[in-house]
Amino acid sequence: MDWIFNLLFSFTASYFFAVVFDAPKKLFFPAGIVGAVGWMMGQTFGIVFDLPLVMVNFIGAFTLGIMSHIMARVYKEPSTIFLTPGIIPFVPGGMAYDATSSIILSDYFGAVNIIMEVIISAGSIAAGILFAEQFALLFIRNRRLLFNKNK
């Protein structure tokens, strides 16, 4: 049952952030699919292989980046239209809230630990997107080289 809720909520978050970011109407559903697939891939790998949160975020962001490039080619739109709403389920906002709450309650050691988790999670998300971008560029460049061999 948790899988269905995770899938539904990640799709809904990505879908409605595509609405908020004023994406074309025909891309609301694909943007939701991209966000849901990225989130579920990260969660699935995390549960199956018992990975820490950093690796879960990296795998999910990498999947999200690859899916964004695939959808960009399919719909002939920029990949950021799919990437920006899709990244929303990965944002460690709840942990940042917990860190702020710990600071207000004068639990500075706990706040520092949570802030470090937030920074590391955000870094792993950024690294996953960076690796996906480079992977996509490498694939596109090789594809062009393969198709232009006859010249």
Phi, psi and omega per residue, in radians:
M1 nan -0.603 3.118
D2 -1.110 -0.590 3.132
W3 -1.078 -0.752 -3.119
I4 -1.136 -0.761 3.104
F5 -1.113 -0.756 3.096
N6 -1.057 -0.782 3.124
L7 -1.096 -0.817 -3.113
L8 -1.123 -0.790 -3.097
F9 -1.230 -0.661 3.114
S10 -1.209 -0.666 3.063
F11 -1.109 -0.803 -3.103
T12 -1.102 -0.758 3.134
A13 -1.083 -0.796 -3.131
S14 -1.171 -0.730 -3.136
Y15 -1.040 -0.894 -3.060
F16 -1.310 -0.432 3.010
F17 -1.288 -0.479 2.990
A18 -1.122 -0.642 3.071
V19 -1.144 -0.811 -3.119
V20 -1.098 -0.700 -3.127
F21 -1.417 0.108 3.023
D22 1.065 0.795 3.023
A23 -1.291 2.781 3.064
P24 -1.027 2.518 -3.046
K25 -1.019 -0.583 -3.122
K26 -1.223 -0.211 -3.103
L27 -1.808 0.044 3.118
F28 -1.078 -0.882 -3.104
F29 -1.134 -0.827 3.090
P30 -1.066 -0.610 3.099
A31 -1.150 -0.664 3.069
G32 -1.140 -0.701 3.108
I33 -1.096 -0.773 -3.134
V34 -1.064 -0.801 3.126
G35 -1.105 -0.725 -3.135
A36 -1.184 -0.722 3.138
V37 -1.146 -0.758 3.114
G38 -1.068 -0.808 -3.135
W39 -1.117 -0.794 -3.082
M40 -1.204 -0.608 3.085
M41 -1.115 -0.772 3.101
G42 -1.070 -0.803 -3.134
Q43 -1.137 -0.717 -3.130
T44 -1.108 -0.839 3.106
F45 -1.091 -0.655 3.131
G46 -1.107 -0.701 -3.131
I47 -1.340 -0.778 -3.076
V48 -1.140 -0.771 -3.069
F49 -1.772 0.079 3.122
D50 0.935 0.985 -3.087
L51 -1.607 2.677 3.052
P52 -1.274 2.927 -3.066
L53 -1.027 -0.614 -3.134
V54 -1.067 -0.802 -3.141
M55 -1.224 -0.638 3.101
V56 -1.065 -0.804 3.121
N57 -1.136 -0.691 3.131
F58 -1.106 -0.843 -3.120
I59 -1.120 -0.743 3.117
G60 -1.116 -0.754 3.131
A61 -1.194 -0.636 3.081
F62 -1.106 -0.807 3.095
T63 -1.071 -0.738 3.112
L64 -1.057 -0.758 3.125
G65 -1.120 -0.753 3.114
I66 -1.126 -0.778 3.121
M67 -1.095 -0.637 3.109
S68 -1.100 -0.720 3.117
H69 -1.208 -0.655 3.098
I70 -1.123 -0.825 3.134
M71 -1.145 -0.571 3.099
A72 -1.114 -0.659 3.111
R73 -1.264 -0.685 -3.112
V74 -1.162 -0.808 -3.067
Y75 -1.655 -0.016 3.138
K76 0.940 0.862 3.113
E77 -2.293 2.871 3.089
P78 -1.139 2.561 -3.101
S79 -1.199 -0.386 -3.141
T80 -1.162 -0.406 3.086
I81 -1.103 -0.568 3.129
F82 -1.623 -0.580 -3.062
L83 -1.245 -0.766 -3.050
T84 -1.110 -0.886 3.078
P85 -1.213 -0.500 -3.105
G86 -1.237 -0.404 -3.100
I87 -1.391 -0.273 -3.059
I88 -0.995 -0.769 3.134
P89 -1.107 -0.327 -3.115
F90 -1.538 -0.290 -3.049
V91 -1.083 2.197 -3.091
P92 -1.420 0.957 -3.109
G93 -1.202 -0.634 3.121
G94 -1.131 -0.690 3.109
M95 -1.188 -0.654 3.110
A96 -1.138 -0.653 3.060
Y97 -1.106 -0.752 3.114
D98 -1.089 -0.665 3.105
A99 -1.134 -0.760 3.113
T100 -1.112 -0.719 3.108
S101 -1.105 -0.685 3.107
S102 -1.137 -0.655 3.101
I103 -1.135 -0.750 -3.139
I104 -1.122 -0.624 3.139
L105 -1.489 0.163 3.093
S106 1.131 0.465 3.042
D107 -1.712 1.322 -3.000
Y108 -1.193 -0.655 3.136
F109 -1.153 -0.745 3.076
G110 -1.121 -0.665 3.137
A111 -1.138 -0.716 3.134
V112 -1.112 -0.735 3.106
N113 -1.079 -0.768 -3.127
I114 -1.184 -0.706 3.128
I115 -1.090 -0.695 3.088
M116 -1.105 -0.688 3.069
E117 -1.081 -0.722 3.123
V118 -1.088 -0.802 -3.113
I119 -1.129 -0.763 3.141
I120 -1.165 -0.693 3.104
S121 -1.114 -0.779 3.122
A122 -1.103 -0.677 3.095
G123 -1.135 -0.681 3.124
S124 -1.209 -0.589 3.060
I125 -1.134 -0.810 3.123
A126 -1.089 -0.708 3.127
A127 -1.143 -0.692 3.107
G128 -1.087 -0.724 3.107
I129 -1.185 -0.698 3.117
L130 -1.089 -0.807 3.117
F131 -1.107 -0.694 3.118
A132 -1.123 -0.689 3.119
E133 -1.101 -0.802 3.137
Q134 -1.179 -0.652 3.079
F135 -1.093 -0.755 3.134
A136 -1.163 -0.720 3.108
L137 -1.117 -0.700 3.105
L138 -1.105 -0.758 3.137
F139 -1.136 -0.759 -3.123
I140 -1.165 -0.743 -3.140
R141 -1.094 -0.782 3.109
N142 -1.139 -0.639 3.121
R143 -1.122 -0.722 3.108
R144 -1.143 -0.681 3.111
L145 -1.136 -0.667 -3.135
L146 -1.173 -0.690 -3.077
F147 -1.402 -0.321 -3.118
N148 -1.755 0.294 -3.122
K149 -1.199 -0.505 -3.051
N150 -1.249 -0.263 -3.092
K151 -1.427 nan nan
